[in-house]
Amino acid sequence: MTRYGLLGDTHERLETRRRYLYVLWFGDGTCYVGQSVAPSRRASQHRRDWGRPFTLTVVGSRQGTYAELERWEHIWRARAALARVKVWASPGYLIPRLHADPSALAQARRLRWPRLPYPVHEKRPDQRSVQGAHRAA
């Protein structure tokens, strides 16, 4: 498995191939938008990098190079902002305000934003609320 910046990864980024655009959903209602040629492998890498639970949803695929698909990542981030969803640029860096050119916004408005895979919670979705714990006792 290659890491960013190594020759093998650079070559992979320059190849024209099928790439999948995906959204990582976090329990607090925020998300991360990315692309990969192998979403399940990329999800494993993200689990290591993010250190918190998420759900991955593939939102589309296109043929192209990494650079060509970066525009579509930007368009999907704009779509998230239109849906009032906060977007992470990387672990630890939440994008404060997303700026998009008019054509990207026009394309983003035509995309169908996926529903959250689970309700938004202040805690992780697998944790019971304090009130729920009292009822179970």
Residue pairs with C-beta under 8 A, 6 or more apart in sequence:
1 41
2 8
2 9
2 12
3 9
12 37
12 66
13 65
13 66
13 67
14 65
14 66
15 65
16 63
16 64
16 65
16 68
17 37
17 63
17 64
18 37
18 61
18 62
18 63
19 35
19 36
19 37
19 61
19 62
19 63
19 64
19 66
19 69
20 35
20 36
20 37
20 39
20 58
20 60
20 61
21 33
21 34
21 35
21 58
21 59
21 60
21 61
21 62
21 69
21 72
21 73
21 76
22 33
22 34
22 35
22 36
22 39
22 42
22 56
22 57
22 58
22 59
23 31
23 32
23 33
23 56
23 57
23 59
23 76
23 80
23 114
24 31
24 32
24 33
24 34
24 43
24 46
24 50
24 54
24 55
24 56
24 88
25 31
25 54
25 55
25 56
25 57
25 116
25 117
25 118
26 32
26 52
26 53
26 54
26 88
27 52
27 53
27 54
27 118
27 120
27 121
27 123
27 124
27 125
28 120
28 121
28 122
29 85
29 86
29 116
29 120
30 85
30 86
30 87
30 88
30 94
31 80
31 85
31 86
31 87
31 88
32 46
32 50
32 54
32 87
32 88
32 90
33 73
33 76
33 77
33 80
33 87
34 42
34 46
34 73
35 66
35 69
35 70
35 72
35 73
36 42
39 56
39 58
43 56
46 54
46 56
47 54
49 91
50 91
51 91
52 124
53 124
53 125
53 126
55 117
55 118
57 114
57 117
59 76
59 111
59 114
60 72
62 68
62 69
62 72
71 104
74 100
74 104
75 100
75 104
75 107
75 108
75 111
76 108
76 111
77 87
77 95
77 98
77 100
78 98
78 100
78 104
78 105
78 108
79 108
79 109
79 111
79 113
80 86
80 87
80 98
80 113
81 87
81 98
81 100
82 105
82 108
82 109
82 113
83 113
85 113
86 94
86 95
87 94
87 95
87 98
88 94
88 95
89 95
100 108
118 125
119 125
121 127
123 129
128 136
